[in-house]
């Protein structure tokens, strides 16, 4: 199992760069950030500084979208960073949430998402692509390598992830939900002749090392609110009793307004509807041993990367315990089973 850390690009940018360096020091493989250009600082500028001050860690958005950035510009950024720092970028992409909703926009269609993935991936891998009636290719890009991982929840989005994604991102740490969604993505891949074992499966959720459950829950309750935005879209499209797991849809019944200015922040005042049970299921909380136990369950159902959100007050210590205790145990777990 690989590991990533996920942060918001709040100022000062030097703090984000510092967390990325610390993540690499403790052995994390990936460093992800949010991508909402109005709510937080521009991530791609910060990626360049991170890559300049690190050696191995890969960087990318969790997640970007096809609406707020021109696809060819997005691909150019990746190809440029890869030329400068040696193929250490990753593209997480979805239909759009905070970046589009804060401007009163809406998520893109899945057709648009599918098309954008193709354009960004081809250009980002130094290949030519048909776009708006023209054949495009970066004449200066040679040997760039870029994987595109698709964030999804609903049945049709999961189908897209399985059919065209190099990886699948699930922003929810519930083992039962992850098992259902991974199976859906794998089935979609098989149906179009792809080998599902070629797809990376990333579960992203808050990680907090500690034993004060009331405090940990309060620090991570924001995550249930964030996931609730996507679940609300699913319920609106498919109804309350769709094939989506009931555990994912039941808790949003008491959901009322949502302020994106508090999006992804500890203490978000619009997440009181999220019960403790959901926080515990969706997040990875507790002692190092409790983290290891849950991550082993996720690994056993096919998760290849765990990416832990650090929007809380215990960032450095959580990174340290992961580096010294949690990640070595999971890497040994894989070796022992091989």
Secondary structure as GFF3:
##gff-version 3
##sequence-region A 1 338
A	DSSP	beta_strand	2	7	.	.	.	ID=ss1
A	DSSP	alpha_helix	13	25	.	.	.	ID=ss2
A	DSSP	beta_strand	30	33	.	.	.	ID=ss3
A	DSSP	alpha_helix	43	53	.	.	.	ID=ss4
A	DSSP	beta_strand	58	61	.	.	.	ID=ss5
A	DSSP	beta_strand	64	65	.	.	.	ID=ss6
A	DSSP	alpha_helix	71	85	.	.	.	ID=ss7
A	DSSP	beta_strand	91	94	.	.	.	ID=ss8
A	DSSP	alpha_helix	98	101	.	.	.	ID=ss9
A	DSSP	alpha_helix	110	124	.	.	.	ID=ss10
A	DSSP	beta_strand	129	131	.	.	.	ID=ss11
A	DSSP	beta_strand	134	136	.	.	.	ID=ss12
A	DSSP	beta_strand	148	151	.	.	.	ID=ss13
A	DSSP	alpha_helix	155	164	.	.	.	ID=ss14
A	DSSP	beta_strand	167	170	.	.	.	ID=ss15
A	DSSP	alpha_helix	175	191	.	.	.	ID=ss16
A	DSSP	three_ten_helix	196	198	.	.	.	ID=ss17
A	DSSP	beta_strand	200	209	.	.	.	ID=ss18
A	DSSP	alpha_helix	213	220	.	.	.	ID=ss19
A	DSSP	alpha_helix	222	238	.	.	.	ID=ss20
A	DSSP	alpha_helix	246	249	.	.	.	ID=ss21
A	DSSP	three_ten_helix	250	254	.	.	.	ID=ss22
A	DSSP	three_ten_helix	260	262	.	.	.	ID=ss23
A	DSSP	alpha_helix	276	282	.	.	.	ID=ss24
A	DSSP	beta_strand	284	286	.	.	.	ID=ss25
A	DSSP	alpha_helix	288	300	.	.	.	ID=ss26
A	DSSP	beta_strand	305	309	.	.	.	ID=ss27
A	DSSP	alpha_helix	315	321	.	.	.	ID=ss28
A	DSSP	pi_helix	322	326	.	.	.	ID=ss29
A	DSSP	alpha_helix	327	337	.	.	.	ID=ss30
###
